[in-house]
Amino acid sequence: MADSGDSYADLAEVRAAIDDLDADLVELLVRRQRLVRAAGTFKRTDLEVQAPDRAAAVVATAAARAEEAGGSGELIGDIYRAMVDSFIAYERRNVSSAPPSTPPAPND
Ligand SMILES: O=C(O)C(=O)C[C@]1(C(=O)O)C=C[C@@H](O)C=C1
């Protein structure tokens, strides 16, 4: 891991490094948001949105990569599980499970 050998003079310096890294991370997450939104356009049911086998594979791959990189597979796996759950909720909010031609129900 590139940062593991770094030493810092004080807490402010570590926090500045965290802030820099977070700027990159947020950009990547926004790119991921767009990709998940695109994936959602190919789905029509809630089970397709959840895609439990794919979600489990994404989490397991991230945990394995974290271990390979010298990090904690458990920590990164937990973060990925929470992240994928949030993306599932995002897909549910942004993807229609009905064909576009279906008229809204009277009370919608
Ligand atoms: O791969 C998909 O089908 C996606 O919608 C992406 C994604 C993800 O965030 O990685 C989100 C929802 C599914 O549970 C599986 C994976």
The ligand as a Gaussian input file, in Angstrom:
#p B3LYP/6-31G(d) Opt

LIG

0 1
 O      -23.987000      -5.478000     -11.209000
 C      -25.131000      -4.972000     -11.105000
 O      -26.139000      -5.543000     -11.547000
 C      -25.311000      -3.695000     -10.430000
 O      -26.387000      -3.146000     -10.468000
 C      -24.182000      -3.120000      -9.637000
 C      -24.207000      -3.550000      -8.171000
 C      -22.981000      -2.898000      -7.502000
 O      -23.146000      -1.889000      -6.803000
 O      -21.887000      -3.409000      -7.721000
 C      -25.455000      -3.069000      -7.538000
 C      -26.536000      -3.856000      -7.309000
 C      -26.465000      -5.321000      -7.372000
 O      -26.704000      -5.860000      -6.093000
 C      -25.160000      -5.825000      -7.848000
 C      -24.092000      -5.033000      -8.067000

